[in-house]
Amino acid sequence: MTRRLLAPVVIGAASVLALAGCAGGAPTATSSGAAAGDKVTVVASTDVYGSIAQAIGGDFVEVQSIITSSSQDPHEYEASAQDQLTLKNAGLVIENGGGYDAFMESLVEASGTTAPVITAVDFNHDYPGAASHDEAHADEASAAPTERADAQAEGDDHDHAEGETHAEGDGHGHIEGFNEHVWYDPHTMEDLAADIAEHLGEIAPDHAADFTANADAFVGEIAGLEDSLGQIEAKDAGAKVFVTEPVPVYLTAAAGLDNATPDEFSEAVEEGQDVPPATLLESLQLIESGDIALMIVNPQTGGAETTQVEDAAKAKNIPVIEFTETLPEGQTYISWMQSNITALSDALA
């Protein structure tokens, strides 16, 4: 199984300088990251985080997302010189972390940006060693840009030399067994929204109250999502689901559903590897047993094995729905999550 990806290659430093003179499409930024019109330039690794940043920043931010298409895979994305220039002009950077969008660490290092970097996995309770929201923010707020750079040598999470490898559990490199798709975890996004508001308020203090109000409104909408998830749990708690890879597991767990997928199956698909034959057989037998109430597939990844289990589910009249990794066109984060929750509820009805 291979992930579909057509990504640009990184262009040399000379090309970056050439682009700097002709990049008319990017907003003009000051050294503080305030774009033309005094908007804060926020750069997000994916349009998922770009949407959240826009909800918090409102009219006072200019948001640019690196990954904006379902054909681009953050796991394998190779950043371009234009991406590097975008990071250089950032006032605030938002990444997922946990090995999901590792290209961002290279971009932060190569661009030389002094913008604060918010990493979503820091607010996920399952992430090994993750600080609480208040602790994470207090530590970063107390560090000047030069101190953040110096911290690299001491294992700082955000700045790593290009090509550096990470031992299991170190920094934000991939950790075996950890589900890095934390944007499907409502609680994590609540804390992330509050942290975005705090950082934006420090960068543009005249609008701090606006950012706080927007974050409060966003958290209120998250509460609405959690209410919808609670309704599923009240009706279908314990229902078994099969996921071709672990993208939606935080959301299904919040709905009280039981992930019955063999770990070896979803991990192989996640890593772009072939599913072991014994694991594939186990999965097909599980589907045939009739114990699975719902199958969730990620249309952005797939292969012969995922097609085989999907066909087996359809043959047993098991509902099959799709959850993606990037924001569908015309959706906000909240509307997208609500549509996913509605799809869960409808499929289980």
Secondary structure, DSSP 8 states (H G I E B T S, - for coil): ------------HHHHHHHHTT-TTS--B-TT-EETTTEEEEEEEEHHHHHHHHHHHGGGEEEEEEE-STT--TTT----HHHHHHHHT-SEEEE--TTTTTHHHHHHHHHT--S-EEEGGGG-TTSTT---HHHHHHHHHTS-HHHHHHGGGGT-SS---TT----TTSTTS--TT----GGG-HHHHHHHHHHHHHHHHHHSGGGHHHHHHHHHHHHHHHHHHHHHHHHHHHHHTT-EEEESSSTTHHHHHHTT-EE-S-HHHHHHHHTT----HHHHHHHHHHHHTT-EEEEEE-TTS--HHHHHHHHHHHHTT--EEE--SS--TT--HHHHHHHHHHHHHHHH-
